[in-house]
Amino acid sequence: MLRVGLIGFGLAGQSFHAPIIQGTPGLELACILARSGTLAQQRYPEVRVARTLEELLADAQIRLCVVATPNTSHFDLARQCLLAARDVIVDKPFTTILSEAEELVRLAAQQKRLLTVYQSRRWDGDFQTVKKIVSAGTLGEITEYESRYDRFRPQPKLGSWRERAEPGAGILFDLGPHLLDQALILFGTPQAVSARLLYQRGGAVDDGFDIALEYPNFRALLRARMMAYAPTHHFLIHGRKGSFIKHGMDPQEDILRSPNPPSGTDWGPRWGEDPEQNWGTLSLTDGSDPQKIKTEIGDYRNYYANVRDAILGKAPLDVQPQQALNTMRVLELAQKSDRERRSVGWNELEN
């Protein structure tokens, strides 16, 4: 068993890490760092609760540390864990600036420790479906790709660090890393980035964005909204041989955020199964009728299973540090594009 220390027990720790760590065979949730409150003890009475990072790291048997805290603390906490010779998962975004992410990658290499970012959305069933269709060449040469996250939260959440004007706040750094990571996996690094940040609720931080990754023959469009009452498609892909359109989000998040998330390793036979009414539609130019495509089964536990196997030397790491750096680069390019109101090249970041 690999012993895991979870740093932070807010939304990310409660919903997207603790139950998934527990649900992954071969991992033991050994300690939760919660600086105050009793919720961690109530939910996981068998798990030790620490109040400081030093207390968590005092357990020399903890091999893997998971940083699931507000974005501004990611760099310092991950750095301390690497210096303590622990393997590290950092929740997205990696850090608030690219240079700090690059420093962590250098440190991990020096310490000979595993370092990765929590890109669980690669294990969304709908993205697995899209990846399969694109990789198979079913649509031919891709001419347009759009992926979007639409939500309706008309009022900013008072007191939330995500709503304060500080580094790493706003929707770009919250939802952007998911959309960017998926597009970069499908299509590689773009030639240029064009972006606009939106402030539709009048708050201090961005609550929507439009990002275009510019490739030689098409643009990958990535969009997010907090003011979309009637959401449209989640994925839209056009190619020379046809189109694929998918509505509805992966079901795992809603279940994990519910009052009764799964516990233990047995999550039931239908975990990650997309309702049939949400299956995407594939329309081809060969004259065949449009057909519903069953969504692949999603399972965020596969992320942690891969990290487990990578630590044990049984598999290559799926979410590589360089991929995490590429996502951070696009986040900064998007900010630069928005400031300067122009498309910016991949290598245009200031020193």
N, C-alpha and C positions, 0 to 999 in steps of 0.2 A: 504494500500500500504506500502510495506517495502522500505524505502529509502536506496539507495546504493551509496557508494562513490567508484569510480574507481581510483586507484592510478597507474598512468603510462598510456601514450598514444602512445607507440611505436607499433610494430607489434601486440603484444599480446593484448594490450588494444584496438587498432583500430579494429582488425579482429575477435578476439576470445572472447571478453568480452562485449564491448559496445553494438554491435548489438544484442547479445544474451540476455543481461540484458533487453534491451528495448523490445525484443521479448517475454519475459516471463511474462504472466499475473500476477499481484500482486506485481511486482517489479517496482520501479521508479529509473531511473538513475538520481540521484539528483546532483551529483558533480563529476567532472573529475579533478584529479590533474595532470596538465601538466606544468612542470617547465618553459617551454619556448614555443615560437611559437604560431600560431593562428589556427592550424588545428582542434583542439578539438572544438573551438568556431564556426568554419566554418561548421563542420559536425553536431554539436549538438547545434544550437544557443539557444535552450530552456533550456540547462543545464548549471548550474553555473560552471565556471572554476576556480580552485584554483591554486596558485603558490607554496604553502607550505603545508606540512602535517598538521601543526597547524591550517591553515586556513580551511582545509577540516574538521578536527575534531571539529572545533568551532561550526559546525552545529550539535546540540545535537540530532536532529531528524534522523540523519544517523545511521541506525542500523547495516548495513553490510558493511564492507570494503573489497575491492578486491585488492590484491597486484599483479600487473602485470608489474613489473619493472625488470631490469637486476638481474641475480641470486644472485650476491653478496649482494644485498640490501634486499633480502627477509626477513632474520632473523630480522634485526633491525626494518623494517617497520611493520612487523607483530607483533613484541613485543610491539611497541608503540601503535598500534591499540588495542591490547588485554588489555594493561594497561589503555587505555581510555574506557574500558568496551564496546568494539564493537565485534560483531561476525566477523570472518575473513575467507576469501578464499585466499589461496596463490597459484599462478600459479606454475606449475611444473617447475623445481624440487622444492620440499618443501624448502630446504635450500642447502647450499653447503657441509655441513658435518652433520653426524648423530647426534652428540652431541647437535648441535644447534636445530635440529628438536625436539629432546627429551625435551629440555628446553622449547620450545614453547608449547608442549603438556602439560607439567606440569603447565605452566603458565595459559593456557586456562582452565585447571581443577580448579585451584585456583580461577580464576576470574569467573568461571561458565559461560564461553562463548563458543559458537560453533567455532570450528576450523577444517578446511578441506582443501584439496588440489584439484586443478582443474584437475581432470582426466576425461576430456570430452570424451576421446577416448573409454571409456566404452559404450558410446552411438553412436559409429560407427555402421552402419547397418551390416557391415560384421562381427564385433565382436559379435554383438547380435545374428547373425546367427550361428557362431561357438559355442557360449555359449549354444544355444538351442540344437545343435546337440550333443555336448559333454554331457550335462546334461541329455539328453534323453537316452544316452547309445547306440545311433544308430550305432556307430563304434565299440562297444564292448570295451574291455580293450585297452586303448591307448598305442601304442608302440613307436610312434614318433610324435612330435609336432614341427613345425617350423613356426615362424612369422617373417616377415622382412619388413623394409622400405627401398626401393631403390630410390635414386634420382641421378641426374646427374648435378653437379655443379663443373666443373673442376677447377675453380679459386676461392680461398677463397675471401670472401667479405671484401675488405679493410675497416678498420675503425670500423668494427663490434666488439662489446664486446665478441661475441661468438667465435671469431677467435683469441682472445688474450690469452696468457698463464696466466690465472688467475683461481682461484677456480670456479667451476661450468661452465666453458666454454667447448666447444667441443660437439661432437655428443652424447657421452655417457650420458651427463646430459640434452641434448636437446630431443633426441628421445627415449633414454633408459627408462625414467620413464613410457612412454606409453606402450611399449612392456612388461616391467617388471610387471606393474600393471595388465595388462590383463592376463598374465601367472599365477600370484599369485592368481588372482580371480578364475581361472579355476582349479588350481592344488594345491594351498596352499603353505606353506613354503617348500623349498627344503632341502635336506640333505647337499648339498654342491654347490659351484658355481665355474665354470671355465670360464675364459674370456681372450680375447686378444683384445687390442686396436690397431687400424690401423691408419697410417699416410700416406695415399696414395697420397696426394697432396703436401707433403713436407712442410706442415705448422707447426705452433707451437702447435696446439692442435689436438686431435684425430678427424678423419673424417670418421671413420667406426669402427665397433666392431662385435665380435662374442662372445656371452654369452651362456653358457650351464647351465641350472638349473638342478641339478642332483637329481632325485627321485629314489625310490627303484627299479623300473622296466623300467624306460625310462628316456630320457633327453628332456627337452624343450629347443629348440634352438632359440635364438633371435638374429637377425642380422640387421645391418643398414649399408648403403653405401652412399657416396656422389659421387662415381665414377662408377655408374651402368647405362650405357647408355640405355641398353635394359633390363628393369627390368623383373625378373622372377615372380614366384608366390608370393602372399602376405601371404596366409596361406596354409600350407600343413600339414595334419593330417592323420596318418596311425593308424589303430586299427586292432584287430583280426577279425572284421566283415567287414572291408572295409576301404575306404579312402575318404577324402574330400579335394579338391584343389580349391583355390580361387585366381583369378588374379584381379588386379585393386584395387585402393584405394577408400575409402569412398568419395563421391562427395562433402561433406559439406565444407571442407577446401578451395578448389579452389573457390567456390562461395563466401565464407566469405572474402577471400583475394582479390577478384576482385575489380575493381573501383566502382562497384555498389552493395555493400552487401545489404541484406534485411533490411528493416526498419519497425518499428511498430511491431504489434503482428500477422499480417496476412502475412504469408510467402508463401501462396499458397498451394494447395492440394498435390503437388508432391515434396515438400521439403524432402530431405534426401533419395530420391528414386534412387536406383542403376540401371544404364542401363542394359538391359537384357543381352547384350553381356558380361557383367562382372560378371554375376551370377556364383556361384561356381558349381563344378561338384561332385556329390556323386556317388561313385562306391561301390557296396556291393558284398559280396562273396556269396549271395544267388542265383546267376544266373540271376538276373534281369539286364536290360540294365542300363548303366550309365545315370543319370538324372540330369538336371539342377535344382538347388535349388534357388528359388527366395530369394534375399537378404532381410532381415528384414529392415524396415524403420528406418533410423538413425535420431536422433534429439538431438543436444547439448543442446537445451532448457530444456530437461528433467533433466539435471544436476542441473541447476539453480532452476527448479521447485521443485526438491527434497530438496535443501538447504532452499528454502522458506518454504516448509512444515515442515522441521525439526525445523526451528526457531520458527514456530507457534505451535509446539507440535503436528502436525498432522501426522507425519511419522518419522520413524527412519532414521538417516543420512546414505546415501549409501556409501560415501567415508569416512570411519572411520579414526581417527587419527592413530590408530595402523596399519592400512593398509598402510598409508603414511610412517610410520616409517619402515615397512618391505621393502618397495621399496627403501628407503634411505639406509637401511642395505645392500641390494643387490648391490647398486651402489658402496658402499665402499668395499664390498667383491670382486666385479669385478676389482676394481683398485688394490686391494691387490693381487689378482690372477695374473693379468697382470704383476705386479712388480716382483713377486716371481716365475712366470712361473710354477704354479702348481694349482691344485684344492684346494679350501679352504672350511672348514666346516662352517656351519651356525653360530656357536658360536665362531669363531676364531678371531674376531676383537680385537685389542689391547684396553686396558683400556685407 
